[in-house]
């Protein structure tokens, strides 16, 4: 746990294209490059992000934090290629849901105990700018409190995170309740909806099975 309070960067509103401006992205990138942890909204939900999964786990693996999975954030399919294995039909489906608020479980390329990667390709330009400026995959986690509720009010964000992260990035217009991303698993040539969120299960199913009938001879 860090010994000093986090720096707070407040952004009143994002630009019309969803970006936050070069200065904000540069500051976040600098913190990430120094192996720090940043709290920042990713597609409207506040997440902790870092270049190191181990740092997130070590700092937020105990109460009062409940870490809602460690998700890798990408900004291109080139990044995805080095992370996971997927079929042509999987790729077509991913292009229907990404960029978007859907986290996908795919078979990982790394050799580890659980050969699974949770991956998301955010849609918000501010989120994508952060990943692209970092030039690499970013590790992220949504932290839940009080019966697994998401912290989104400005005063609560500062209260809970001022002593546990290095930089807090608050976007005033995003300090409001927002559904969590939808979590799905498309390994083993099948669709399993793990947690319904922003994108409904019905919409996910319709996009997944789109064109499937044409494959049946």
ABEGO torsion letter per residue (X at the ends): XBABBBBBBBBABBBAAGBAEAAAAAAAAAAAAAGBBBBBBBGGBBBBBBABAAAAAAAAABOABBBBEBBBBBABAAAAAAABBBBAAAAAAAAAAOBEBBBBBBBBABBBABBBBBBBBBABAAAAAAAAAAGBBBBBBBBBBGGGBBBABAAAAAAAAAAABABBBBBAAABBBBBBBBBBBABGGBBBBABBBABBAAAAAAAAABGAAAABX
